[in-house]
Amino acid sequence: MVKISIIGAGSTVFMKNIVTDIVLEPGLETAHIALHDIDAARLATSEKVARRIAETTATTPTIDATLDRRAALQDADFVITMIQVGGYQPATVIDFEIPKQYGLRQTIGDTLGIGGIMRGLRTVPVLKGIVDDMADCCPDALLLQYVNPMAINCLALSQLAPQLNYVGLCHSVQGTAIDLARDLGEMPEDIEYDCAGINHVAFYTRFEKRHPDGRMEDLYPRLKALAETRQYGRGWEDCANHVRYEMLTRLGYFVTESSEHFAEYTPYFIKGNQPQLIEKYEIPLDEYPRRCEAQIAEWEAQAAALTGGGDITCEKSVEYAARIIAARSLGKPDKIHGNVANTGLIDNLPANACVEVPFLVDGSGLHPQPVGALPPQLAALMQTNIGVQQLTVEALLTGKREHVYHAAMLDPHTAAELNLDQIWALVDDMLEAHGAAIPELK
């Protein structure tokens, strides 16, 4: 029986998607699913939801829940991480409110920018603890790493635990492909693409439709026409999609992550002295805190709906986890996109970077596929993000506080808004506010 440990299972809605995917995957209906969280109440809710999923899908997985992480990991074949270190209170509030005092506004703040830097500093040590436990309890397990900031976390793990068998997973590549098919009025199953880069800043270098007669149609001319007329839909969180289509017209390729995310990865869209940009591109400032507050407000009703006696909807999601587990344990070859250290996978990005590339997955393992060189303008844009990721990891590896300042001063959005004295002071204020949540840096 395959054992799957879910660490951070108190993220009930995401856990529901993953568990549903697992039990609906032929051959995994009887998997052993071990749930772990540090929040007893949320863990109890997630356990009830997991059991409801089994009842609704008429499957018979073994489900257990424990506050003991090592017990959850013991003899696991696969480990799925979905933690949020520090939670909304106090961590996310700190990441948004202190920068705001300096005039630095963010949208999501979980991947890059000052918010992403701080999130990485407090998350990597916890992931390292999980990986250390895996070395004792399930040394041969495959880690399916879903936690943001993806590139920072995976780059750090590749250096802190070089023998670790892992892949970083996100739904932006496959999710955006579905969004683009919708914008074009096409069926997602008719779309084929090539995509590579870094997490949240990967681009479709090929985006085509396969016709019934086998003919392939390049869909980029139609996407560019949509960009000119703004006749496209909104993002999956009902946010405007202007930023990504604007970048399509400027760079020639479409980026995988949402406009609200991408707006803060560059210096072009969020500027305190140009508020007209916020209006033009409909950029949702403070979007992540707003989502967190809405989720907290809805938690009780949501938990009651998921755990009550009414119907529960169980449909497969676009996440890769169950497909990887099936490919590895059942010998069902598959293709995914994942994040891993750049071991010759993208020629014009540095080796000490985390890249997002296609993977072939089969019974022998995960096989990242080399993609060669990316268009130079895309690689250059990615380098502006990679430097921030590398310096954040360097601060964690060396314990040197100076590299946190360096990461912040090189961040595209932070540098576009603040001078050097402000950046230094902001870093000091944020490190002090996070306190022991971030390891001591000298």
C-alpha positions as CSV (number, residue, x, y, z in Angstrom):
1,M,0.0,0.0,0.0
2,V,1.4,3.4,-1.0
3,K,1.7,5.8,2.0
4,I,1.3,9.5,1.3
5,S,2.0,12.0,4.1
6,I,0.5,15.5,3.8
7,I,2.3,18.1,6.0
8,G,0.2,21.2,6.5
9,A,-3.0,19.3,6.1
10,G,-4.9,22.1,8.0
11,S,-5.0,23.9,4.7
12,T,-8.3,22.1,4.3
13,V,-9.5,23.3,0.9
14,F,-6.1,22.5,-0.8
15,M,-5.9,19.3,1.1
16,K,-9.4,18.4,-0.2
17,N,-8.2,18.9,-3.8
18,I,-5.1,16.7,-3.3
19,V,-6.9,13.9,-1.4
20,T,-9.7,13.9,-4.0
21,D,-7.2,13.7,-6.8
22,I,-5.5,10.7,-5.1
23,V,-8.5,8.6,-4.4
24,L,-10.0,9.3,-7.9
25,E,-6.7,8.1,-9.5
26,P,-7.2,4.5,-10.6
27,G,-5.0,2.3,-8.5
28,L,-4.7,4.7,-5.6
29,E,-8.2,4.2,-4.1
30,T,-6.7,2.3,-1.2
31,A,-3.7,4.5,-0.5
32,H,-2.7,5.2,3.1
33,I,-3.0,9.0,3.6
34,A,-1.4,10.4,6.8
35,L,-2.5,14.0,7.7
36,H,-0.3,16.3,9.8
37,D,-0.7,19.8,11.0
38,I,0.3,21.8,14.1
39,D,-3.2,23.2,14.5
40,A,-5.3,20.6,16.2
41,A,-8.7,22.1,15.3
42,R,-7.8,22.5,11.6
43,L,-6.3,19.0,11.5
44,A,-9.5,17.6,13.0
45,T,-11.6,19.4,10.3
46,S,-9.3,18.1,7.5
47,E,-9.6,14.5,8.8
48,K,-13.4,14.8,8.7
49,V,-13.2,16.2,5.2
50,A,-10.9,13.4,4.0
51,R,-13.3,10.8,5.4
52,R,-16.2,12.5,3.6
53,I,-14.3,12.4,0.4
54,A,-13.8,8.7,0.8
55,E,-17.5,8.2,1.5
56,T,-18.5,10.3,-1.5
57,T,-16.2,8.7,-3.9
58,A,-16.9,5.2,-2.6
59,T,-13.2,4.6,-2.1
60,T,-11.4,2.9,0.8
61,P,-8.2,4.8,1.6
62,T,-6.6,4.4,5.1
63,I,-6.8,7.9,6.7
64,D,-5.2,8.9,9.9
65,A,-4.3,12.3,11.4
66,T,-1.6,13.2,13.9
67,L,0.0,16.2,15.5
68,D,3.3,14.2,15.5
69,R,5.1,15.0,12.3
70,R,7.5,12.1,12.5
71,A,4.7,9.6,13.0
72,A,3.0,11.0,9.9
73,L,6.3,10.7,8.0
74,Q,7.2,7.2,9.2
75,D,7.7,4.8,6.2
76,A,6.0,7.3,3.8
77,D,6.5,6.8,0.0
78,F,5.5,10.4,-0.8
79,V,5.5,13.5,1.3
80,I,3.4,16.6,0.2
81,T,4.2,19.9,1.9
82,M,1.6,22.7,2.0
83,I,2.6,24.7,5.0
84,Q,2.3,28.5,5.7
85,V,4.9,29.5,8.3
86,G,3.6,32.2,10.6
87,G,0.1,32.2,9.1
88,Y,-1.9,35.3,8.2
89,Q,-1.4,36.6,11.8
90,P,1.2,37.8,12.4
91,A,3.4,36.9,9.5
92,T,1.4,38.1,6.4
93,V,0.2,41.2,8.2
94,I,3.8,42.1,9.0
95,D,4.9,41.5,5.4
96,F,2.3,44.0,4.1
97,E,1.8,46.6,6.8
98,I,5.4,47.5,7.5
99,P,6.4,48.0,3.8
100,K,3.2,50.1,3.4
101,Q,4.6,52.5,6.0
102,Y,7.5,53.2,3.6
103,G,5.1,53.6,0.6
104,L,5.9,50.2,-0.7
105,R,2.6,48.5,-1.8
106,Q,2.3,44.8,-2.7
107,T,-0.4,42.5,-4.2
108,I,0.4,38.9,-3.1
109,G,3.9,39.2,-1.5
110,D,4.5,35.4,-1.3
111,T,7.1,34.8,-4.1
112,L,9.4,37.8,-4.6
113,G,9.7,41.4,-3.2
114,I,10.2,42.2,0.4
115,G,7.2,39.9,1.4
116,G,8.7,37.0,-0.6
117,I,12.1,37.5,0.9
118,M,10.8,37.4,4.5
119,R,8.5,34.5,3.7
120,G,11.5,32.5,2.4
121,L,13.6,33.4,5.5
122,R,11.0,32.0,7.8
123,T,10.0,29.0,5.7
124,V,13.2,27.4,4.6
125,P,14.3,26.4,8.2
126,V,10.9,24.7,8.8
127,L,11.2,22.8,5.5
128,K,14.7,21.8,6.5
129,G,13.3,20.3,9.7
130,I,10.8,18.3,7.7
131,V,13.5,17.1,5.3
132,D,15.7,16.1,8.3
133,D,12.8,14.1,9.7
134,M,12.3,12.5,6.3
135,A,16.0,11.4,6.3
136,D,15.2,9.5,9.5
137,C,11.6,8.3,8.9
138,C,11.3,7.8,5.1
139,P,14.7,8.3,3.5
140,D,13.6,7.0,0.1
141,A,10.4,9.1,-0.1
142,L,9.8,11.7,-2.9
143,L,9.0,15.2,-1.6
144,L,6.2,17.0,-3.6
145,Q,6.9,20.6,-2.5
146,Y,4.0,23.1,-2.9
147,V,5.1,25.8,-0.5
148,N,5.9,29.4,-1.6
149,P,8.2,31.1,-2.3
150,M,8.8,28.1,-4.6
151,A,12.1,29.1,-6.1
152,I,13.7,30.2,-2.9
153,N,12.5,27.1,-1.0
154,C,13.6,24.7,-3.7
155,L,17.0,26.4,-4.3
156,A,17.7,26.3,-0.6
157,L,16.7,22.6,-0.3
158,S,18.9,21.7,-3.2
159,Q,21.9,23.1,-1.3
160,L,20.9,22.2,2.3
161,A,19.9,18.6,1.4
162,P,21.6,17.7,-1.9
163,Q,20.6,14.0,-1.7
164,L,16.9,14.9,-1.3
165,N,14.5,13.5,-3.9
166,Y,12.1,16.3,-4.6
167,V,10.2,18.4,-7.1
168,G,8.5,21.8,-6.6
169,L,5.0,21.9,-7.8
170,C,2.7,24.8,-8.8
171,H,-0.5,25.0,-10.9
172,S,0.4,28.1,-12.9
173,V,1.6,26.4,-16.1
174,Q,-1.4,24.1,-16.6
175,G,-3.8,26.6,-15.0
176,T,-2.8,29.4,-17.3
177,A,-3.0,27.2,-20.4
178,I,-6.6,26.5,-19.5
179,D,-7.3,30.2,-19.0
180,L,-5.8,31.0,-22.4
181,A,-7.8,28.3,-24.1
182,R,-10.9,29.9,-22.5
183,D,-9.9,33.3,-23.8
184,L,-9.6,31.9,-27.3
185,G,-12.8,29.9,-27.1
186,E,-10.9,26.6,-27.5
187,M,-11.0,23.3,-25.6
188,P,-8.0,22.9,-23.3
189,E,-7.5,19.3,-24.5
190,D,-6.8,20.6,-28.0
191,I,-3.9,22.8,-26.8
192,E,-0.2,21.8,-26.9
193,Y,2.6,24.0,-25.6
194,D,6.2,24.3,-24.6
195,C,6.9,26.2,-21.4
196,A,9.9,26.9,-19.3
197,G,11.6,29.5,-17.0
198,I,11.4,30.0,-13.3
199,N,8.4,29.6,-11.1
200,H,5.8,32.3,-11.7
201,V,8.0,33.7,-14.4
202,A,7.9,30.9,-17.0
203,F,6.8,31.6,-20.5
204,Y,5.0,29.5,-23.2
205,T,7.6,29.4,-26.1
206,R,5.1,27.5,-28.1
207,F,1.3,27.6,-27.8
208,E,-0.6,25.7,-30.5
209,K,-3.9,24.0,-31.3
210,R,-4.1,20.5,-32.8
211,H,-6.8,20.3,-35.3
212,P,-8.7,17.0,-36.0
213,D,-6.7,16.5,-39.2
214,G,-3.5,16.7,-37.3
215,R,-2.6,20.2,-38.4
216,M,-1.0,22.5,-35.8
217,E,-2.1,26.1,-35.5
218,D,0.1,28.7,-33.8
219,L,-2.2,30.5,-31.4
220,Y,0.1,33.4,-30.6
221,P,-1.3,35.7,-33.4
222,R,-4.8,35.3,-31.9
223,L,-3.5,36.0,-28.4
224,K,-1.8,39.1,-29.5
225,A,-5.0,40.3,-31.2
226,L,-6.8,39.8,-27.9
227,A,-4.1,41.9,-26.2
228,E,-4.6,44.8,-28.7
229,T,-8.4,44.8,-28.1
230,R,-8.4,43.8,-24.4
231,Q,-11.1,41.2,-25.4
232,Y,-10.0,38.6,-22.8
233,G,-11.3,37.2,-19.6
234,R,-10.3,37.8,-16.0
235,G,-8.0,35.7,-13.9
236,W,-9.0,32.7,-11.8
237,E,-9.4,34.9,-8.7
238,D,-11.5,37.3,-10.8
239,C,-8.6,39.8,-11.0
240,A,-7.9,41.8,-14.2
241,N,-5.5,40.2,-16.6
242,H,-4.1,43.4,-18.2
243,V,-0.5,43.0,-16.9
244,R,0.1,39.7,-18.6
245,Y,-1.3,40.7,-21.9
246,E,0.7,43.9,-21.8
247,M,3.9,41.9,-21.2
248,L,2.8,39.7,-24.2
249,T,2.9,42.7,-26.4
250,R,6.3,43.8,-25.0
251,L,8.1,40.5,-24.9
252,G,6.3,38.4,-27.5
253,Y,5.5,35.5,-25.1
254,F,2.8,34.9,-22.5
255,V,3.8,34.4,-18.8
256,T,2.4,31.7,-16.6
257,E,1.6,33.5,-13.4
258,S,-1.4,35.8,-12.8
259,S,-1.4,39.5,-13.4
260,E,-1.7,40.4,-9.7
261,H,1.4,38.3,-9.0
262,F,3.4,39.4,-12.0
263,A,2.8,43.1,-11.3
264,E,5.1,42.9,-8.3
265,Y,7.9,41.0,-10.1
266,T,8.8,43.9,-12.3
267,P,9.3,47.7,-11.8
268,Y,6.7,48.7,-14.4
269,F,3.3,48.5,-12.9
270,I,3.1,49.5,-9.2
271,K,4.5,53.0,-8.6
272,G,3.5,55.3,-5.8
273,N,4.1,58.4,-7.9
274,Q,2.1,57.1,-10.9
275,P,-1.3,56.0,-9.4
276,Q,-2.8,56.1,-13.0
277,L,-1.0,52.8,-13.6
278,I,-2.9,51.1,-10.8
279,E,-6.1,52.2,-12.5
280,K,-5.1,51.4,-16.0
281,Y,-4.0,47.8,-15.2
282,E,-6.6,47.3,-12.4
283,I,-3.9,46.1,-10.1
284,P,-5.4,44.8,-6.8
285,L,-3.1,46.2,-4.1
286,D,-3.2,44.2,-0.8
287,E,-4.9,41.3,-2.6
288,Y,-3.4,38.5,-0.5
289,P,-4.5,40.0,2.9
290,R,-7.9,40.5,1.4
291,R,-8.1,36.8,0.4
292,C,-6.8,35.7,3.8
293,E,-9.4,37.7,5.6
294,A,-12.2,36.4,3.4
295,Q,-11.0,32.8,4.0
296,I,-10.8,33.3,7.8
297,A,-14.3,34.9,7.8
298,E,-15.7,32.0,5.8
299,W,-13.8,29.3,7.7
300,E,-16.6,28.2,10.0
301,A,-19.2,28.1,7.3
302,Q,-16.8,26.4,5.0
303,A,-15.8,23.8,7.6
304,A,-19.4,23.1,8.4
305,A,-20.3,22.7,4.7
306,L,-17.4,20.3,4.1
307,T,-17.9,18.2,7.2
308,G,-21.7,18.3,7.5
309,G,-24.1,15.7,6.1
310,G,-24.8,17.4,2.8
311,D,-23.4,16.6,-0.5
312,I,-19.6,17.3,-1.1
313,T,-18.3,17.8,-4.6
314,C,-15.4,15.6,-5.5
315,E,-13.8,16.4,-8.8
316,K,-10.2,16.2,-10.0
317,S,-8.2,19.3,-9.9
318,V,-5.3,20.5,-12.2
319,E,-2.7,19.7,-9.5
320,Y,0.1,17.3,-10.4
321,A,0.6,15.4,-7.1
322,A,-1.7,12.4,-7.7
323,R,-0.5,12.1,-11.3
324,I,3.1,11.9,-10.1
325,I,2.3,9.4,-7.4
326,A,0.5,7.2,-10.0
327,A,3.3,7.5,-12.5
328,R,5.9,6.5,-9.9
329,S,4.1,3.8,-7.9
330,L,1.9,2.4,-10.7
331,G,4.1,2.8,-13.7
332,K,1.8,5.2,-15.5
333,P,4.1,7.5,-17.6
334,D,3.2,11.1,-17.5
335,K,4.4,14.6,-18.3
336,I,4.3,17.5,-15.8
337,H,6.1,20.8,-15.2
338,G,8.1,21.1,-12.0
339,N,10.8,23.1,-10.2
340,V,14.3,21.9,-9.6
341,A,17.9,23.1,-9.5
342,N,19.2,24.1,-12.9
343,T,21.5,21.2,-13.8
344,G,22.0,22.1,-17.4
345,L,18.3,22.4,-18.1
346,I,18.1,26.0,-19.3
347,D,21.3,27.0,-21.0
348,N,21.1,30.8,-20.5
349,L,20.2,30.8,-16.8
350,P,22.7,30.2,-14.0
351,A,23.4,26.8,-12.4
352,N,22.6,28.0,-8.9
353,A,19.0,28.9,-9.8
354,C,15.8,27.0,-9.5
355,V,14.1,26.5,-12.8
356,E,10.6,25.3,-13.9
357,V,10.8,22.9,-16.8
358,P,9.0,19.9,-18.3
359,F,9.4,16.5,-16.5
360,L,8.8,13.0,-17.7
361,V,7.6,10.8,-14.8
362,D,7.6,7.0,-14.8
363,G,8.3,4.1,-12.5
364,S,12.0,4.9,-12.5
365,G,11.6,8.4,-11.2
366,L,11.3,12.0,-12.3
367,H,13.3,13.1,-15.3
368,P,13.6,16.9,-15.9
369,Q,13.9,17.7,-19.6
370,P,16.6,20.1,-21.0
371,V,15.0,22.9,-23.0
372,G,18.1,24.7,-24.3
373,A,18.3,28.5,-24.3
374,L,15.3,30.7,-23.8
375,P,14.6,33.8,-25.9
376,P,17.2,36.3,-24.5
377,Q,14.7,38.9,-23.3
378,L,12.9,36.3,-21.2
379,A,16.1,35.0,-19.7
380,A,17.2,38.6,-18.9
381,L,13.9,39.3,-17.1
382,M,14.2,36.1,-15.1
383,Q,17.7,37.1,-14.0
384,T,16.3,40.1,-12.2
385,N,14.2,37.7,-10.0
386,I,16.9,35.0,-9.7
387,G,19.3,37.4,-8.1
388,V,16.9,38.1,-5.3
389,Q,16.3,34.4,-4.8
390,Q,20.0,33.6,-4.7
391,L,20.8,36.3,-2.2
392,T,17.9,35.3,0.1
393,V,19.2,31.7,0.1
394,E,22.8,33.0,0.6
395,A,21.6,34.8,3.8
396,L,20.2,31.5,5.1
397,L,23.2,29.5,4.2
398,T,25.8,31.9,5.6
399,G,23.8,33.5,8.4
400,K,24.8,36.9,7.1
401,R,22.3,39.7,7.5
402,E,23.9,41.8,4.8
403,H,22.6,39.5,2.1
404,V,19.0,40.3,3.1
405,Y,19.7,43.9,2.4
406,H,21.3,42.9,-0.9
407,A,18.3,40.8,-1.9
408,A,15.9,43.7,-1.1
409,M,18.0,46.4,-2.9
410,L,18.1,44.2,-6.0
411,D,14.4,43.4,-6.0
412,P,12.8,45.1,-9.1
413,H,9.7,46.4,-7.4
414,T,11.4,47.5,-4.1
415,A,14.2,49.3,-5.9
416,A,11.7,51.1,-8.1
417,E,10.0,52.6,-5.1
418,L,12.6,53.1,-2.3
419,N,16.1,54.5,-1.9
420,L,18.9,52.6,-0.3
421,D,18.5,54.1,3.2
422,Q,14.8,53.3,3.1
423,I,15.5,49.7,2.0
424,W,18.0,49.2,4.8
425,A,15.6,50.6,7.4
426,L,12.7,48.5,6.0
427,V,14.7,45.3,6.3
428,D,15.7,46.1,9.9
429,D,12.1,46.9,10.8
430,M,10.8,43.7,9.3
431,L,13.4,41.4,10.8
432,E,12.7,42.9,14.2
433,A,9.0,42.5,13.7
434,H,9.3,38.8,12.7
435,G,11.7,38.1,15.6
436,A,12.4,34.5,16.3
437,A,10.3,33.3,13.3
438,I,13.5,34.1,11.2
439,P,16.8,32.6,12.2
440,E,19.4,34.9,13.8
441,L,21.4,36.7,11.1
442,K,24.6,38.5,11.9
